[in-house]
Amino acid sequence: VAALMLFLVPWMYYLCYTQAQGHFEGNKYGNTSETQVWVWDNTSPVEGVDSNQIQVFMMFCYFWTSEFISAIGQLVLALTFVLWYFAENPPAETIEKTTTKVKDPETGEEKEVT
């Protein structure tokens, strides 16, 4: 989660930057008020690249990076379980915890339960 949040900070900045390509124009629709309207420019900060292409690229970056971070988390968990499951010499405390003594309420005897 922390890695995804760290990725989202610059990604949101660049996304807002690419989405805000335009300018205000006053009285565009011929009304009498002084309302300003946002007009989108089809220009891009990158020469020769359409702003729609940049938006598609930004969405691709988001989906690819978020899935990559998720896959790294799954890989770490899988590696942790594999190293524990296939350990040659398991810790003694793990073996001791698998058997516990339980007192039988009817007879009062202690029995080992696995």
N, C-alpha and C positions, 0 to 999 in steps of 0.2 A: 504494500500500500504506500509506503514511504517513497519507493522508487517511482511509482506512478504519479504521485503528487509532485515529486521533483521534476518529472518530465512535463507535467501539465503547466507549470509556471511559464517557461519560455514559449510553450506551444500556444497558450492562450494569448500571450502578448503578440506573437506573430499572426495568429488568426484574427485578432482584433485589428491589427495593422492592415492586413489584406482586405478585411471587410469594410474598412473605413475609407476606401478610395473613392473620393467624390468631393462635392462642395455644396454649399448652401446657395440657393437662388431665391431671391425675394419676388413675390407676386407672379409666380410662374403661370398660374391658372387664370389670371385675369380678374381675380377677386379684388375687393376694395381694401381688404385688411393688409396689414404689413407682415403676414405670415411668411416665414421662410420655409422652403421645401428642400429636402435633401435630394440631390441629383447624383446618381451613380455614374462615375466615370468608368469607361471600359478600358482604362489604361492600367498598367501594372507597374510596380516598382522595378521589375526585371524587363529589360529591353527585349522585345520580340516575343513575350509570353503573355497570353491573354489572362485576365484576372480569374476567369472561370477555371482555367487550368491550374492556377495556383490553389484555388479552393479545393479542387479535387485532390491535388497533391497533399494538401494539409490534412484532409480526411484520411487519405491512405497512410500518412505518417502516424496519425493517431491510432488507427486500428492496428497497424503493424506493430508499433511500439508497445501498445497496451497488451497485445497478445504475446509478444516476446517477453515482457516482464512477467506475465502470468505463467508462461512456460518455464522460465527460470525458477520461479517459486515451486512449481511442481517437480522440477528436476532436483532441486535441493531436498524436498521432502522424500522423493523416491530414493535418492542416494542415502539419506539418513536411515530409512527403513531397511534398505538392502544391507547396509553395513551392520545394523543391529541383528538382522535375521540370520545372516550368514557368518556371524562372528565365530572364529575357531575356538576361542576360549572365552565363553561368556563370563561376566563378572559373577562372583560367588553370591553377592547380594540378590541377584536376579533369581538364582536357583533357590535360595532360601525363602524368597517371598512366594514361590509357587506352592509350597506346602505350608499349611498353617494348622495349628492344633485347635480343635474345637471340643468343648465340653458337652457331652451328651446330657440333655436335661433329665432323661428318664433314669439312666444308670449312674450318672456322675463320672463316667470314664472320659478320659481325654483321647480323642481320635485325630489322626492326621488326615487332612483333607487336601487334595490337590486341585 
